[in-house]
Amino acid sequence: MLKSKLSSGVAHEIPLDLSKKLSSDVSVLERWNDLTPLARNEWICWTVTTKKPETRQNHVDRTMTELLSGKRRPCCWAGCAHRK
C-alpha cells in the first residue's frame, strides 16, 4: 500500500473498498488527488449509491480504469443527490 494521502470528497468520505483500490496504484492515486473535491465526491457517491454488491465492485473497478483513461467524472450518471 502506498503512503501518499488520499484526498476526500465534499459530502462523502472515501469508503474502505474504494480507498484500498485507489491507494494500490500510484498513477491512480495521483489522478485521484488531482481531481477537484467536487469531482472526487461524484466518484464516491457514484460508488456508494449502488444497491448490489457486484455493481458496487464494478464501480470501484471502473473508477480505476476510467481515471487512468483520463476521465474526471463518472459518465452517464445524474449526479450526487447530496448536492441538490
N, C-alpha and C positions, 0 to 999 in steps of 0.2 A: 504494500500500500504506500502511496506517495505521501509525503509530509506537507505538501502545499495546502493552504487554507482554501476551503470550498465556500464560495460566496453563496448567500441565500437569496430568496425572492423577497417580494414586498409583503404579501399577505400570508405566505406559506413558508414553513421551514422545510428543508430537504428531508424527505423520508429516508430511512436507513438503506433500503434496497437501491434507490437511485444514487444516494451518496456513495455507497460502496462501488457501484458501477462507474460513476464519474471519476472517482479517485483512483481507479485502477489503470488509467491511461493518461499519461502526461499531455498528450495532444488534445484530448477531450477536455481535460481539466483546464487547460489554457483557454480553449474556446469558450467553455462554460463561464469562466471568470471574466472573459471579455464582453459577455452579454450585459445589457442593462439589467438592473434589478427587476424591472417590469417584465422583460423578456424571460428571465430565469423563472419568475413567478408563473408565467404562461406554461413553461415546460413542466414545472412541478404540478400545477393544477391539472394539466392535461393527463399527467400520470396518475395522480391520486383520485381523480373523479371516476375512474373506471369501476365497473361493477364486478367483473370476473377476474380472478387471479391471473388467468392466461392472457387476458387483454392488458392487464397492468404490466406483466412481464414483457409483452410485446412493445408497450410504450416505453419502458425503461430501455430496452434494446434499441428501439428506433431513435430514441433521444441521442444515443451514442453515434449511430450511423449518420443521422441527419446533421448533427453538429459537425461531424468530420467532413460532410459533403458541403458545408458552408451555410446551412440553414440557420436562421437566428430565431425563428418562431415555429411552433407546431403548425403543420399545414392542415387545411380543411377542418378547422375547429372553430366553434363560435366564440371562444374566448372564456376567460375565467369569470365565473358568475360572481365572484367576490369583488370584482371591480365595479359592479353596477350598483 
